[in-house]
Amino acid sequence: MDCIFCKIAAGEIPSKKVYEDENVLVFHDISPQTPVHMLVIPKLHIASAAEVTGENSWVLARIFEVIAKVTAGDEFKDGFRVVSNCGSYAGQTVFHLHFHILAGKKLELKMG
């Protein structure tokens, strides 16, 4: 498997880590779209939200626990957005389930 996020999770590719445990990794996006832009990934390879099953859904609960933990600081007091793209038509470019945490400026609601 040639998954860049699996390689980052395994420590084969460096990242600017924010948080890590045995199941989840949070790191800064290398092309931030907002002043604060982090990615949250499961260490378990799941290609997208379309591949979440009864057997692997436990990691989603853990991901959202971690999101709450890493967004507890002052830089998130005005709010933040959590986004996951599913499939190429939705803008997914890395096919490993991940969530973007966006903050640090007022975000517009823009669909389509």
Contacts in CASP RR format, 6 or more apart in sequence:
PFRMAT RR
TARGET T0000
AUTHOR 0000-0000-0000
METHOD contacts of the structure
MODEL  1
MDCIFCKIAAGEIPSKKVYEDENVLVFHDISPQTPVHMLVIPKLHIASAA
EVTGENSWVLARIFEVIAKVTAGDEFKDGFRVVSNCGSYAGQTVFHLHFH
ILAGKKLELKMG
1 45 0 8 1.000
3 45 0 8 1.000
3 94 0 8 1.000
3 95 0 8 1.000
3 96 0 8 1.000
4 13 0 8 1.000
4 94 0 8 1.000
4 96 0 8 1.000
5 39 0 8 1.000
5 41 0 8 1.000
5 45 0 8 1.000
5 94 0 8 1.000
5 96 0 8 1.000
5 98 0 8 1.000
6 45 0 8 1.000
6 96 0 8 1.000
7 13 0 8 1.000
8 14 0 8 1.000
8 15 0 8 1.000
8 25 0 8 1.000
8 27 0 8 1.000
8 41 0 8 1.000
9 25 0 8 1.000
9 41 0 8 1.000
9 43 0 8 1.000
15 25 0 8 1.000
15 27 0 8 1.000
15 28 0 8 1.000
16 27 0 8 1.000
16 28 0 8 1.000
17 25 0 8 1.000
17 26 0 8 1.000
17 27 0 8 1.000
18 26 0 8 1.000
18 27 0 8 1.000
18 28 0 8 1.000
18 38 0 8 1.000
18 70 0 8 1.000
19 25 0 8 1.000
19 26 0 8 1.000
19 66 0 8 1.000
19 69 0 8 1.000
19 70 0 8 1.000
20 26 0 8 1.000
21 66 0 8 1.000
22 43 0 8 1.000
23 42 0 8 1.000
23 43 0 8 1.000
23 44 0 8 1.000
23 59 0 8 1.000
23 62 0 8 1.000
24 40 0 8 1.000
24 41 0 8 1.000
24 42 0 8 1.000
24 43 0 8 1.000
24 59 0 8 1.000
24 62 0 8 1.000
24 63 0 8 1.000
24 66 0 8 1.000
25 40 0 8 1.000
25 41 0 8 1.000
25 43 0 8 1.000
26 38 0 8 1.000
26 39 0 8 1.000
26 40 0 8 1.000
26 41 0 8 1.000
26 66 0 8 1.000
26 70 0 8 1.000
26 101 0 8 1.000
27 38 0 8 1.000
27 39 0 8 1.000
28 37 0 8 1.000
28 38 0 8 1.000
28 39 0 8 1.000
29 37 0 8 1.000
29 38 0 8 1.000
29 39 0 8 1.000
29 100 0 8 1.000
33 100 0 8 1.000
33 102 0 8 1.000
34 102 0 8 1.000
34 103 0 8 1.000
34 104 0 8 1.000
34 105 0 8 1.000
34 107 0 8 1.000
35 103 0 8 1.000
35 104 0 8 1.000
35 105 0 8 1.000
36 75 0 8 1.000
36 76 0 8 1.000
36 80 0 8 1.000
36 101 0 8 1.000
36 102 0 8 1.000
36 103 0 8 1.000
36 104 0 8 1.000
37 100 0 8 1.000
37 101 0 8 1.000
37 102 0 8 1.000
37 103 0 8 1.000
38 70 0 8 1.000
38 100 0 8 1.000
38 101 0 8 1.000
39 98 0 8 1.000
39 99 0 8 1.000
39 100 0 8 1.000
39 101 0 8 1.000
40 63 0 8 1.000
40 66 0 8 1.000
40 67 0 8 1.000
40 70 0 8 1.000
40 98 0 8 1.000
40 99 0 8 1.000
40 101 0 8 1.000
41 96 0 8 1.000
41 97 0 8 1.000
41 98 0 8 1.000
41 99 0 8 1.000
42 59 0 8 1.000
42 60 0 8 1.000
42 62 0 8 1.000
42 63 0 8 1.000
42 97 0 8 1.000
44 56 0 8 1.000
44 59 0 8 1.000
45 96 0 8 1.000
46 52 0 8 1.000
46 56 0 8 1.000
46 59 0 8 1.000
46 96 0 8 1.000
46 97 0 8 1.000
47 95 0 8 1.000
47 96 0 8 1.000
47 97 0 8 1.000
48 84 0 8 1.000
48 85 0 8 1.000
48 86 0 8 1.000
48 87 0 8 1.000
48 92 0 8 1.000
48 95 0 8 1.000
48 97 0 8 1.000
49 84 0 8 1.000
49 86 0 8 1.000
49 97 0 8 1.000
50 86 0 8 1.000
50 87 0 8 1.000
51 97 0 8 1.000
52 60 0 8 1.000
52 97 0 8 1.000
63 99 0 8 1.000
67 82 0 8 1.000
67 99 0 8 1.000
67 101 0 8 1.000
70 101 0 8 1.000
71 80 0 8 1.000
71 101 0 8 1.000
71 103 0 8 1.000
75 103 0 8 1.000
75 104 0 8 1.000
76 103 0 8 1.000
78 103 0 8 1.000
78 104 0 8 1.000
78 106 0 8 1.000
79 103 0 8 1.000
80 101 0 8 1.000
80 102 0 8 1.000
80 103 0 8 1.000
80 104 0 8 1.000
81 100 0 8 1.000
81 101 0 8 1.000
81 102 0 8 1.000
81 103 0 8 1.000
81 107 0 8 1.000
82 99 0 8 1.000
82 100 0 8 1.000
82 101 0 8 1.000
82 102 0 8 1.000
83 99 0 8 1.000
83 100 0 8 1.000
83 102 0 8 1.000
84 97 0 8 1.000
84 98 0 8 1.000
84 99 0 8 1.000
84 100 0 8 1.000
85 91 0 8 1.000
85 92 0 8 1.000
85 93 0 8 1.000
86 92 0 8 1.000
87 95 0 8 1.000
END
